[in-house]
Amino acid sequence: MTDTIRHPGLDEAHALAEALRPALHRLYRQLRRESDDPGLSPLHALLLVAVMRQPGIGVAELARMEKLRGPTISGHVKAMERDGLITRSEPDPSDRRRNGLIATEKGKKLIQALKQRRTDWLASELAKLSPEERAAIRAAIGPLGEIGQ
């Protein structure tokens, strides 16, 4: 007979996860709804941020990082180029077929504006909370960040 060893806090953690997951989902959905740019799809915003974080990233690397198929991402990259959000760098001297992706000034400004709208909306919602509620959220930021790593 095999005994299953249970972590002492697992039941409490499970109950907390059940309560936290829908709250985070609603917050994320509302944050997007309040601040999305009608000219920038959520996927294009995600890809643009990835390109901004890793200037010169290749299409294949971007596809792997975002867990998308090559043909799928190629179509999105072409659309983003057509919209003036990204451009391709000069070919890699070691592999002439590979061009890195670079965010354009237009793309960078769109992402900066999107982040500012999201920050503004969230700040206005946080301002409605009591000082104690804001302190509780402040205290949770570190542990939530650890979970997301």
N, C-alpha and C positions, 0 to 999 in steps of 0.2 A: 504494500500500500504506500503510495507516494503522498507525502504531505506537501501542500503548496505553501510556500513561504510568502506571506503578504507583507508588503511595506505598511508600517503602522499608520501612515497618513494617507494611504491610497483612497479609502472611502471618502474622506473629507475632500481630498483633491479632486476626486471624480465629481462630487456634488458641486464644488466650486467651478469646475470646468463646464458643467451643464448650465450653470447660471451665467458664466462669463462669455461663453461662445456666442449666444444670441445677442448679448449686449454689444459685443465687439462687432458683430455682423451688422447690426442696426446702425451703429455709429459710423462704420466704414461706408455703408450704403448712403446714409444721409450726408456724410462729408462729400462723397462723390456727387450726389444729386445737387448739393448747394453750390458746388464750385467747378463742375466740369465745363470745359470749353466746347461749345457745339462743333467747332471746327477741328477738334482733336479727339480721336477715339481713345478710350481708356488703354487699349493695347498699344497704340502709337505713343501715348504718353509714357507708358511703361518702357517701351523700347528706346524712346528718346532719352529718358533718364539713364538707362543702361549705357547708351552711347556716350552720354555726358560723363558718366563715372569712369568709363574706360575708353577715352578717345583713341581711335585707330583700331578698335575691335573689328574683327572680321565677321562676315555674315554667318559663317558656320559656327564660330565661337558664340555669337549672339543667339543663334538657334539652340545650341546646347545649353547655354546658360538659362534661357527662358523656356526650355523644354518644348520647343516647337520644331516641326519638320522643316527641312531646308526649303522646299518649294513654297511652303506657307510663308516663311519669313521673307523669302526673296520678293514675293508679291508686296508685302508690307513695306519692305525697304524701298522698292521702286516707287510706291505711292508716296512715301515720306520724302524721297528725293524730288519727285514731281511737285510736291507741296512746298518745297524749299526748306524742309526741316533738317535734313541731313545732306551731306555730300560725301563723296569718296575721296580718300587721300590718294596721293601718287602710288603707283604699284610698289609693292615690297620688292627691294632689290634681290632678295633671296628666292622669291616666288612671284614672278611677274603676273600671275593670275590673281593674286590676292591684293585687294584694295581695302584699306581700313575705312571705317565709317567715322565721320566727324559731324558733330552737331553744328548747324549754322547759327548765326546770331539770331535769326528769326526763331529757330527751334529753342535756343536758350532762353529767349525772352518769353516765349509761350510757357515754358516750364516754370520760369521764375514767377510769372503772373499767376499760374495755376497754384503754385505753392503758397503765394501770398493770399489768394482768395481762400484757400483751405485754412490757412493760419488765422485769417481774419474771422472766418465763420466760426471756427473752433473757439477762438478767444471770446467771441460774443456769447457763445453758449456757456463757456466756463465762467464768465462774469455773472451769469444768472445764478450760479451756485453759491451756497454759503461759504464763508472762509474755512469752516471745518471740512466741508465736502471737497473744496479745492485742495486742502492739505492732504486729505486721504488719497486723492488722485495723484498728487505730487509724490506721495510716499510709494504709490504703486508703480510709478514709471520705471524705476530700476528693475524690480522683479519682472515686470512685463517685458522689458527689453531683454532680459536674460532668457526668457522663454522663447523669444523670437529669433535668437541667434542660431 
